[in-house]
């Protein structure tokens, strides 16, 4: 790898950062940094500053196949799957500490490529390190089962074997955090991996490769290929030497990946889209619910599968609550993500910018009222105004389709039953929140909402110990939690007969 040019930058100006040479990244295949077989490259500009920040080797089909072959060899003949859990845990802890040692460098790259505020990037890097530490504990606790209840002549033992080679495909909205929700748990189980980050936000994943090597990961256990989804991703999804696919991204792309992976019947884990409701009852903690509503929609510029993109407000407080949301939304600071105090940065891609604005325009045409924002900000970089849409009804597209931007839809309800019906009225089921001081109301709603996570009087909190995933078209399977490593295993039954054979099929 070439020098990163991003060290010792705790104090700097935007001009200082943008004046530095772009980061140069290669492919990590079988423990070596290499250029693409055809010499191709990808360039990435900062969506906030329109300045070149990185140039990557652009993998093609040959590179993806070489990476898979390296992972296959490392799994079938390498030491990693046979290592003691304690030894794998030691290396995972080394990775976690390596991440923290390079926190500033990783955070800066994340901000430059993604557009999110630097303070947020720092927090996400710290959160990622915690996931590696947590996965290290699971490496020592993965276990099977035994049955000594099958009679004196039979003993049953259930083993958990690592599933094999895992393709890990990650999105552009939380590049470093999401690879850290997957890779350390696959490694803890004894798997090997080929990782493909989103081509527009590859920097922190490539840097993670440097940290992995320094931590002592054997050659071929983790391979990193930067490239287009329709080229490299296609190989990782369909290749017969890949045993499992772990994908995070849009529901539409996830469906395509599931269909293509079916050619080889590999296991799939999918974390996909969401249209997540926050239900606001009249007896809520007013200030807390307001703050969580504003945070829930504008965090990461709304580019979050867990974004609280629709609030369902009881009709008795709807007008007052909507006015308060608009007032507080005006206070949200949007701007250069390198500047202190900025809460919302740039939209990550020009395609996503167009998608957001088209959803707002469609809502207007459908009869909703855009009472705040709704436009691109007139400044360098790709910024969208904090946007609030009222008068939204259940039949409107903006009430059920994922916008993936800083656009809040407000709907109203009269009864608890109506609120739950609205909450469950989309094809998604990733997360939701309920706000009421009556805990009976909260628990009744939480038990009936069809979502993988339901927050009660809070929103967008997460812990490594708690599983994450969705119902319906929000995904397949779960990440995190104490069973996270089990997702990367196959179950094997050992059915053992003790002593001489006592039952005969043919007469003797």
C-alpha positions as CSV (number, residue, x, y, z in Angstrom):
1,X,0.0,0.0,0.0
2,X,1.1,3.6,-0.6
3,X,1.2,6.2,2.2
4,X,-2.1,7.3,3.4
5,X,-1.3,11.0,3.8
6,X,-3.9,11.3,6.5
7,X,-2.0,10.9,9.8
8,X,-1.6,13.4,12.6
9,X,-4.6,15.5,11.6
10,X,-6.5,16.2,14.8
11,X,-6.0,19.9,14.1
12,X,-6.5,21.1,10.5
13,X,-8.5,23.2,8.2
14,X,-10.6,22.0,5.2
15,X,-8.1,23.6,2.9
16,X,-5.3,21.6,4.5
17,X,-7.1,18.3,4.1
18,X,-8.1,19.0,0.5
19,X,-4.6,20.1,-0.5
20,X,-3.2,16.7,0.4
21,X,-2.5,14.1,-2.4
22,X,-5.3,11.6,-2.9
23,X,-5.2,8.3,-1.0
24,X,-4.0,5.4,-3.2
25,X,-5.5,2.0,-2.6
26,X,-4.8,-1.4,-4.0
27,X,-6.5,-4.8,-3.8
28,X,-5.7,-7.2,-0.9
29,X,-5.5,-10.7,-2.3
30,X,-3.9,-13.6,-0.5
31,X,-2.0,-11.3,1.9
32,X,-0.5,-9.0,-0.7
33,X,-1.4,-5.6,-2.0
34,X,-1.8,-5.7,-5.8
35,X,-3.0,-3.6,-8.7
36,X,-6.0,-4.8,-10.8
37,X,-5.2,-7.4,-13.4
38,X,-6.1,-5.0,-16.2
39,X,-4.6,-1.9,-14.5
40,X,-7.9,-0.1,-14.2
41,X,-8.6,2.4,-11.5
42,X,-11.5,4.2,-9.8
43,X,-11.5,7.8,-8.6
44,X,-13.6,9.2,-5.7
45,X,-14.4,12.8,-5.2
46,X,-15.7,14.2,-1.9
47,X,-19.4,14.8,-2.2
48,X,-19.1,17.8,0.1
49,X,-16.2,19.5,-1.6
50,X,-16.1,18.1,-5.2
51,X,-12.3,17.4,-4.8
52,X,-10.5,14.2,-5.6
53,X,-9.7,12.3,-2.4
54,X,-8.9,8.8,-3.5
55,X,-7.8,6.6,-6.4
56,X,-8.3,2.8,-6.1
57,X,-7.3,-0.2,-8.1
58,X,-10.5,-1.3,-9.9
59,X,-11.0,-5.0,-9.6
60,X,-12.5,-7.0,-12.4
61,X,-13.7,-10.6,-12.8
62,X,-10.2,-12.0,-12.8
63,X,-9.3,-10.2,-9.6
64,X,-12.6,-11.3,-7.9
65,X,-11.9,-14.9,-8.8
66,X,-8.3,-14.7,-7.5
67,X,-9.6,-13.3,-4.2
68,X,-12.2,-16.2,-3.9
69,X,-9.5,-18.7,-4.7
70,X,-7.3,-17.3,-2.0
71,X,-10.1,-17.4,0.6
72,X,-10.9,-21.0,-0.5
73,X,-7.3,-22.1,-0.1
74,X,-7.0,-20.4,3.3
75,X,-10.2,-22.1,4.5
76,X,-9.5,-25.5,3.1
77,X,-5.8,-25.8,3.9
78,X,-4.9,-22.8,6.1
79,X,-4.6,-22.6,9.9
80,X,-7.5,-20.2,10.5
81,X,-10.5,-22.6,10.8
82,X,-8.5,-25.0,13.0
83,X,-7.1,-22.3,15.3
84,X,-8.2,-22.2,18.9
85,X,-10.9,-19.7,19.6
86,X,-8.6,-18.0,22.0
87,X,-6.0,-17.4,19.3
88,X,-8.6,-16.0,16.9
89,X,-9.9,-13.8,19.7
90,X,-6.4,-12.4,20.3
91,X,-6.1,-11.4,16.7
92,X,-9.6,-9.8,16.7
93,X,-8.6,-7.8,19.8
94,X,-5.5,-6.7,18.0
95,X,-7.6,-5.4,15.1
96,X,-9.9,-3.5,17.5
97,X,-6.9,-1.8,19.1
98,X,-5.4,-1.1,15.6
99,X,-8.7,0.6,14.7
100,X,-8.6,2.8,17.7
101,X,-4.9,3.7,17.1
102,X,-5.9,5.0,13.6
103,X,-9.3,6.5,14.6
104,X,-8.6,9.9,13.3
105,X,-7.3,8.7,10.0
106,X,-10.2,6.4,9.5
107,X,-12.8,9.0,10.5
108,X,-11.3,11.6,8.2
109,X,-11.4,9.2,5.2
110,X,-15.0,8.2,6.0
111,X,-16.0,11.9,6.1
112,X,-14.3,12.8,2.9
113,X,-15.8,9.9,0.9
114,X,-19.2,9.7,2.5
115,X,-19.9,13.4,3.4
116,X,-21.0,12.7,7.0
117,X,-19.9,15.0,9.8
118,X,-16.4,14.3,11.2
119,X,-17.7,13.9,14.8
120,X,-20.1,11.3,13.6
121,X,-17.4,9.4,11.7
122,X,-15.2,9.4,14.9
123,X,-18.0,7.9,16.9
124,X,-18.7,5.2,14.3
125,X,-15.0,4.2,14.2
126,X,-15.1,3.8,18.0
127,X,-18.3,1.8,17.7
128,X,-16.7,-0.4,15.1
129,X,-13.8,-1.1,17.4
130,X,-16.2,-2.2,20.1
131,X,-17.8,-4.7,17.6
132,X,-14.4,-6.3,17.0
133,X,-13.8,-6.6,20.7
134,X,-17.3,-8.1,21.2
135,X,-16.7,-10.6,18.4
136,X,-13.5,-11.6,20.1
137,X,-15.5,-12.7,23.1
138,X,-17.8,-14.8,20.9
139,X,-14.8,-16.6,19.3
140,X,-14.1,-18.3,22.6
141,X,-17.8,-19.0,23.3
142,X,-19.0,-20.6,20.1
143,X,-20.2,-24.1,21.0
144,X,-22.4,-26.9,20.0
145,X,-24.6,-29.3,22.1
146,X,-24.8,-32.8,23.4
147,X,-27.5,-35.3,24.1
148,X,-27.0,-37.9,26.8
149,X,-30.7,-38.8,26.8
150,X,-30.9,-41.1,23.8
151,X,-30.4,-44.4,25.6
152,X,-27.3,-46.2,27.0
153,X,-26.1,-47.2,23.5
154,X,-26.4,-43.8,21.9
155,X,-24.6,-40.4,22.3
156,X,-25.5,-37.4,20.3
157,X,-23.2,-34.5,19.8
158,X,-24.0,-31.3,17.7
159,X,-21.0,-29.4,16.3
160,X,-20.9,-26.0,14.8
161,X,-18.4,-25.9,11.9
162,X,-17.5,-22.6,10.2
163,X,-19.5,-22.4,7.0
164,X,-16.5,-21.6,4.7
165,X,-15.8,-18.7,2.4
166,X,-18.1,-15.7,2.9
167,X,-18.7,-12.9,0.4
168,X,-19.3,-9.7,2.3
169,X,-20.8,-6.8,0.3
170,X,-21.2,-3.5,2.1
171,X,-23.0,-0.2,1.3
172,X,-21.9,3.4,1.1
173,X,-23.9,4.9,4.0
174,X,-22.0,3.4,7.0
175,X,-19.0,1.7,5.3
176,X,-16.7,1.1,8.3
177,X,-19.4,0.3,10.8
178,X,-21.3,-2.2,8.6
179,X,-18.2,-4.1,7.6
180,X,-17.5,-4.4,11.3
181,X,-21.0,-5.8,11.9
182,X,-20.1,-8.7,9.6
183,X,-16.4,-9.5,9.1
184,X,-15.3,-10.0,12.8
185,X,-18.2,-12.4,13.5
186,X,-17.4,-14.4,10.4
187,X,-13.7,-14.5,11.4
188,X,-14.7,-15.4,15.0
189,X,-16.5,-18.5,13.6
190,X,-13.4,-19.5,11.6
191,X,-14.5,-18.5,8.2
192,X,-12.5,-16.7,5.5
193,X,-13.8,-13.8,3.5
194,X,-13.8,-11.7,0.4
195,X,-15.0,-8.2,1.1
196,X,-16.3,-5.7,-1.5
197,X,-17.0,-2.3,-0.2
198,X,-19.2,0.2,-2.1
199,X,-16.9,1.7,-4.8
200,X,-17.7,5.3,-3.7
201,X,-16.7,4.7,-0.1
202,X,-13.9,2.1,-0.2
203,X,-11.2,3.9,1.8
204,X,-11.8,2.8,5.3
205,X,-12.3,-0.9,4.3
206,X,-9.0,-0.8,2.4
207,X,-7.3,0.7,5.5
208,X,-8.9,-2.0,7.6
209,X,-6.9,-4.5,5.4
210,X,-3.7,-2.8,6.6
211,X,-4.9,-3.1,10.2
212,X,-5.7,-6.8,9.7
213,X,-2.3,-7.6,8.3
214,X,-0.6,-5.8,11.2
215,X,-2.8,-7.7,13.7
216,X,-1.5,-11.0,12.4
217,X,-4.3,-12.3,10.2
218,X,-3.0,-15.2,8.0
219,X,-2.7,-14.6,4.2
220,X,-5.9,-15.3,2.3
221,X,-8.2,-15.2,5.3
222,X,-9.5,-11.7,4.4
223,X,-9.3,-10.4,0.8
224,X,-10.6,-6.9,-0.2
225,X,-11.6,-6.0,-3.7
226,X,-12.8,-2.6,-4.8
227,X,-15.0,-2.6,-7.9
228,X,-18.4,-2.3,-9.5
229,X,-21.3,-4.2,-8.2
230,X,-22.4,-5.5,-11.6
231,X,-18.9,-6.9,-12.2
232,X,-17.2,-7.8,-8.9
233,X,-20.4,-8.2,-6.9
234,X,-21.8,-10.5,-9.6
235,X,-18.8,-12.9,-9.1
236,X,-19.1,-12.8,-5.3
237,X,-22.8,-13.6,-5.4
238,X,-22.7,-16.4,-7.9
239,X,-19.4,-18.1,-7.6
240,X,-19.7,-21.8,-6.5
241,X,-16.6,-21.6,-4.2
242,X,-18.4,-19.1,-2.0
243,X,-20.5,-20.7,0.7
244,X,-22.3,-17.7,2.1
245,X,-23.3,-14.2,1.1
246,X,-23.7,-11.4,3.6
247,X,-25.1,-8.3,2.0
248,X,-26.3,-4.9,3.2
249,X,-28.0,-2.5,0.7
250,X,-31.2,-1.7,-0.9
251,X,-34.1,-4.2,-1.0
252,X,-34.2,-4.1,-4.8
253,X,-30.5,-5.0,-5.2
254,X,-30.8,-7.5,-2.3
255,X,-33.6,-9.4,-4.1
256,X,-31.5,-9.6,-7.2
257,X,-28.6,-11.0,-5.2
258,X,-30.8,-13.6,-3.5
259,X,-32.1,-14.7,-6.9
260,X,-28.6,-15.0,-8.4
261,X,-27.1,-16.7,-5.3
262,X,-29.8,-19.4,-5.7
263,X,-27.8,-20.9,-8.6
264,X,-25.5,-22.4,-6.0
265,X,-27.9,-22.5,-3.0
266,X,-25.5,-20.6,-0.8
267,X,-26.6,-19.3,2.5
268,X,-27.6,-15.6,2.5
269,X,-27.8,-12.9,5.1
270,X,-29.5,-9.7,4.0
271,X,-29.9,-6.4,5.8
272,X,-32.0,-4.3,3.5
273,X,-34.2,-1.2,3.5
274,X,-36.7,0.3,5.9
275,X,-39.6,2.8,6.2
276,X,-39.4,3.1,10.0
277,X,-42.2,4.7,12.0
278,X,-42.1,6.6,15.3
279,X,-45.5,6.5,16.9
280,X,-46.2,9.6,19.0
281,X,-49.0,9.4,21.6
282,X,-50.4,12.5,23.3
283,X,-48.9,11.6,26.7
284,X,-45.3,11.3,25.3
285,X,-42.3,13.1,26.8
286,X,-42.8,16.0,24.4
287,X,-39.2,17.3,24.3
288,X,-37.7,13.9,24.1
289,X,-40.0,12.8,21.3
290,X,-39.3,16.0,19.4
291,X,-35.6,15.6,19.7
292,X,-35.7,12.0,18.7
293,X,-37.9,12.8,15.7
294,X,-35.4,15.4,14.4
295,X,-32.4,13.2,15.2
296,X,-34.1,10.2,13.7
297,X,-34.6,11.8,10.3
298,X,-31.5,14.0,9.8
299,X,-28.9,11.7,11.3
300,X,-26.5,10.7,8.5
301,X,-28.6,13.0,6.2
302,X,-31.3,10.5,6.4
303,X,-29.2,8.0,4.5
304,X,-29.9,5.3,7.0
305,X,-31.9,2.1,6.7
306,X,-33.1,2.7,10.3
307,X,-34.0,6.3,9.6
308,X,-37.2,7.5,11.3
309,X,-38.5,8.6,8.0
310,X,-42.2,8.7,9.0
311,X,-43.8,9.8,12.2
312,X,-47.3,8.7,13.1
313,X,-48.8,11.4,15.4
314,X,-52.1,11.2,17.4
315,X,-54.5,13.7,15.7
316,X,-55.1,15.6,19.0
317,X,-51.5,16.8,19.0
318,X,-50.6,16.5,15.3
319,X,-50.7,20.1,14.3
320,X,-48.8,21.3,17.3
321,X,-46.2,18.6,17.0
322,X,-45.6,19.1,13.3
323,X,-45.1,22.9,13.9
324,X,-42.6,22.1,16.7
325,X,-40.7,19.6,14.4
326,X,-40.5,22.3,11.7
327,X,-39.2,24.8,14.2
328,X,-36.5,22.5,15.5
329,X,-35.6,21.3,12.0
330,X,-34.7,24.9,11.2
331,X,-32.0,24.7,13.9
332,X,-30.2,21.8,12.3
333,X,-26.8,22.8,11.1
334,X,-26.1,21.6,7.5
335,X,-22.8,22.2,5.9
336,X,-19.1,21.3,5.5
337,X,-18.7,18.0,7.4
338,X,-15.1,18.9,8.4
339,X,-16.3,21.9,10.4
340,X,-17.1,21.6,14.1
341,X,-20.8,21.8,15.0
342,X,-22.1,20.6,11.7
343,X,-24.9,18.0,12.2
344,X,-25.8,17.1,8.6
345,X,-23.3,16.7,5.8
346,X,-23.5,16.0,2.1
347,X,-25.6,13.5,0.2
348,X,-23.1,10.7,-0.7
349,X,-23.9,10.2,-4.4
350,X,-25.4,12.3,-7.2
351,X,-27.8,9.5,-8.0
352,X,-29.1,9.5,-4.4
353,X,-29.5,13.3,-4.5
354,X,-31.7,12.9,-7.6
355,X,-33.7,10.2,-5.9
356,X,-34.4,12.3,-2.9
357,X,-35.6,15.3,-4.8
358,X,-37.8,13.1,-7.1
359,X,-39.6,11.7,-4.0
360,X,-40.3,15.2,-2.7
361,X,-41.6,16.3,-6.1
362,X,-43.8,13.2,-6.3
363,X,-45.2,13.9,-2.8
364,X,-46.1,17.5,-3.9
365,X,-47.9,16.2,-7.0
366,X,-49.8,13.6,-4.8
367,X,-51.2,16.4,-2.7
368,X,-48.9,16.5,0.3
369,X,-47.5,19.8,1.6
370,X,-43.8,20.4,1.8
371,X,-43.8,22.8,4.8
372,X,-40.0,22.9,5.1
373,X,-37.1,22.5,2.7
374,X,-37.5,20.1,-0.2
375,X,-34.7,21.5,-2.4
376,X,-31.0,21.2,-3.0
377,X,-28.9,23.8,-1.2
378,X,-27.2,26.4,-3.4
379,X,-23.6,25.7,-2.4
380,X,-20.6,23.7,-3.4
381,X,-21.2,20.0,-2.7
382,X,-24.4,17.9,-2.7
383,X,-26.6,19.1,0.1
384,X,-30.3,18.8,0.6
385,X,-32.3,21.1,3.0
386,X,-33.9,19.4,6.0
387,X,-37.4,18.6,4.7
388,X,-40.8,18.1,6.4
389,X,-43.8,16.9,4.5
390,X,-47.3,17.0,6.0
391,X,-50.7,16.0,4.8
392,X,-49.3,12.6,4.0
393,X,-51.9,9.8,3.6
394,X,-51.4,6.1,3.6
395,X,-51.9,5.7,-0.2
396,X,-49.0,8.1,-1.1
397,X,-45.7,6.7,-2.2
398,X,-43.8,8.8,0.3
399,X,-45.7,7.1,3.1
400,X,-44.4,3.6,2.1
401,X,-41.3,4.0,-0.1
402,X,-37.8,4.5,1.2
403,X,-36.5,8.0,0.4
404,X,-33.1,7.6,2.0
405,X,-32.6,11.3,2.6
406,X,-33.4,14.1,5.1
407,X,-37.2,14.0,4.3
408,X,-39.7,13.4,7.1
409,X,-43.3,12.3,6.4
410,X,-46.0,13.1,9.0
411,X,-49.1,11.0,9.2
412,X,-51.9,11.1,11.8
413,X,-53.9,8.4,13.7
414,X,-56.9,8.3,16.0
415,X,-56.5,5.0,17.9
416,X,-53.8,2.6,19.0
417,X,-55.2,0.0,16.5
418,X,-55.0,2.5,13.6
419,X,-51.4,3.5,14.6
420,X,-50.3,-0.1,14.5
421,X,-52.0,-0.7,11.2
422,X,-50.2,2.3,9.8
423,X,-46.9,1.2,11.3
424,X,-47.3,-2.2,9.6
425,X,-48.6,-0.8,6.3
426,X,-45.3,-1.0,4.3
427,X,-43.4,-3.9,2.8
428,X,-40.6,-3.2,5.3
429,X,-40.1,-4.2,8.9
430,X,-36.7,-3.1,10.1
431,X,-37.4,-0.8,13.1
432,X,-39.9,1.4,14.9
433,X,-40.4,3.5,18.0
434,X,-43.2,4.1,20.4
435,X,-43.5,7.2,22.6
436,X,-45.8,7.2,25.6
437,X,-45.5,7.5,29.4
438,X,-48.0,4.7,29.6
439,X,-45.8,1.6,29.5
440,X,-48.8,-0.6,28.8
441,X,-49.4,1.4,25.6
442,X,-45.8,1.1,24.7
443,X,-45.6,-2.7,25.2
444,X,-48.9,-3.4,23.5
445,X,-47.7,-1.5,20.4
446,X,-44.2,-2.9,20.5
447,X,-45.6,-6.5,20.6
448,X,-47.9,-5.9,17.6
449,X,-45.5,-3.9,15.4
450,X,-43.8,-6.2,12.8
451,X,-40.2,-5.0,13.0
452,X,-36.9,-6.4,14.0
453,X,-36.2,-3.6,16.5
454,X,-38.8,-1.6,18.4
455,X,-37.4,1.3,20.5
456,X,-39.5,2.4,23.5
457,X,-39.2,6.1,24.4
458,X,-35.9,6.3,22.6
459,X,-34.6,6.0,19.0
460,X,-31.6,4.8,17.0
461,X,-29.7,3.4,20.0
462,X,-27.6,0.3,19.4
463,X,-25.5,-2.2,21.3
464,X,-23.3,-5.1,20.2
465,X,-25.2,-7.4,22.5
466,X,-28.6,-6.9,20.7
467,X,-29.5,-8.6,17.4
468,X,-30.2,-6.4,14.4
469,X,-32.2,-7.2,11.3
470,X,-35.7,-7.0,9.8
471,X,-39.0,-8.6,9.0
472,X,-40.5,-8.9,5.5
473,X,-38.5,-7.1,2.8
474,X,-36.1,-5.5,5.3
475,X,-34.0,-8.6,5.2
476,X,-33.1,-12.2,6.1
477,X,-31.3,-13.2,9.3
478,X,-29.8,-11.2,12.1
479,X,-26.5,-9.5,12.8
480,X,-24.9,-8.8,16.2
481,X,-25.9,-10.3,19.5
482,X,-24.6,-13.4,21.2
483,X,-25.6,-15.7,18.4
484,X,-24.0,-13.6,15.6
485,X,-21.2,-16.1,15.0
486,X,-23.6,-18.9,14.7
487,X,-24.9,-17.4,11.5
488,X,-21.5,-18.1,9.9
489,X,-21.6,-21.8,10.8
490,X,-23.1,-25.1,9.7
491,X,-24.6,-27.5,12.2
492,X,-23.3,-31.0,12.1
493,X,-24.8,-33.9,14.1
494,X,-22.6,-36.8,15.4
495,X,-24.9,-39.8,16.1
496,X,-22.7,-42.3,17.9
497,X,-23.5,-45.9,18.7
498,X,-21.7,-47.3,21.7
499,X,-20.8,-51.0,22.0
500,X,-21.8,-53.8,19.8
501,X,-24.8,-53.5,17.3
502,X,-27.9,-54.7,19.0
503,X,-30.6,-54.1,16.4
504,X,-30.4,-56.0,13.1
505,X,-32.2,-55.3,9.8
506,X,-31.5,-58.7,8.3
507,X,-32.2,-61.8,10.2
508,X,-29.1,-63.5,11.7
